[in-house]
Amino acid sequence: MERNQIISKLKDKDDKCAYEFSKEIGAKSAESDAYYSLFDDFIAMLCEKSSYVRTRGFCLACAQARWDSKGKLEKSLPSQEKNGCT
């Protein structure tokens, strides 16, 4: 399946179908880095209007953490210092 098809399926208006697909990707992400190339697409989903889509994007970006040798996750998410957390 192509990148655009995957992202479209994750943003599908049928939330039940999109959620099931995101669970499938999450499970496969635990086994291999097959979806790490979509990391930036998952992060971009955080800006979507739908909270369901944002949540899917966040969960899938986090699922790539084990494969993230480039530190993309850390660079993409706000740090505690930037948010005034200690």
C-alpha positions as CSV (number, residue, x, y, z in Angstrom):
1,M,0.0,0.0,0.0
2,E,1.3,3.4,-0.9
3,R,2.1,6.2,1.6
4,N,-0.9,8.3,0.5
5,Q,-3.3,5.4,0.8
6,I,-2.1,4.6,4.3
7,I,-2.5,8.1,5.5
8,S,-5.9,8.4,3.8
9,K,-7.0,5.2,5.5
10,L,-5.9,6.5,8.9
11,K,-7.9,9.7,8.3
12,D,-11.0,7.9,7.0
13,K,-14.3,9.3,8.2
14,D,-15.2,5.8,9.3
15,D,-13.5,6.1,12.6
16,K,-13.9,2.4,13.5
17,C,-12.2,1.3,10.3
18,A,-9.4,3.9,10.7
19,Y,-8.9,2.8,14.3
20,E,-8.6,-0.8,13.4
21,F,-6.1,0.0,10.7
22,S,-4.1,2.1,13.2
23,K,-4.0,-0.9,15.6
24,E,-2.7,-3.1,12.8
25,I,0.1,-0.6,12.0
26,G,0.9,-0.3,15.7
27,A,1.2,-4.0,16.1
28,K,3.5,-4.3,13.0
29,S,5.5,-1.3,14.4
30,A,6.4,-3.4,17.5
31,E,7.9,-6.0,15.2
32,S,9.7,-4.0,12.6
33,D,10.6,-0.6,11.3
34,A,8.3,-1.0,8.2
35,Y,6.3,2.2,9.1
36,Y,9.2,4.3,10.4
37,S,9.4,6.0,7.0
38,L,5.9,7.4,7.7
39,F,7.0,9.0,11.0
40,D,6.7,12.6,9.6
41,D,3.3,11.8,8.3
42,F,2.2,10.6,11.7
43,I,3.5,13.8,13.3
44,A,1.7,15.9,10.7
45,M,-1.5,14.2,11.8
46,L,-1.2,16.0,15.1
47,C,-2.4,19.2,13.3
48,E,-5.6,17.6,12.0
49,K,-9.0,19.0,13.1
50,S,-10.3,15.6,14.3
51,S,-9.1,14.6,17.7
52,Y,-9.4,10.9,16.6
53,V,-6.9,11.5,13.8
54,R,-4.6,13.5,16.1
55,T,-4.7,10.6,18.6
56,R,-3.9,8.0,15.9
57,G,-1.0,10.1,14.7
58,F,0.4,10.5,18.2
59,C,0.1,6.8,19.0
60,L,1.7,5.8,15.7
61,A,4.5,8.3,16.1
62,C,5.2,6.9,19.5
63,A,5.1,3.4,18.2
64,Q,8.1,4.2,16.0
65,A,10.2,5.2,19.0
66,R,12.0,1.9,19.1
67,W,13.2,2.5,15.5
68,D,14.0,6.2,16.0
69,S,17.8,6.3,15.8
70,K,17.6,9.8,14.4
71,G,15.8,11.3,17.4
72,K,12.8,12.5,15.4
73,L,10.4,11.9,18.2
74,E,12.3,14.0,20.7
75,K,12.7,16.8,18.1
76,S,9.0,16.7,17.2
77,L,7.4,16.8,20.7
78,P,7.7,19.8,23.0
79,S,10.2,19.5,25.8
80,Q,9.4,19.9,29.4
81,E,11.7,23.0,29.6
82,K,9.8,24.7,26.8
83,N,6.5,24.1,28.6
84,G,7.7,25.3,32.0
85,C,7.6,21.8,33.5
86,T,10.3,20.7,35.9
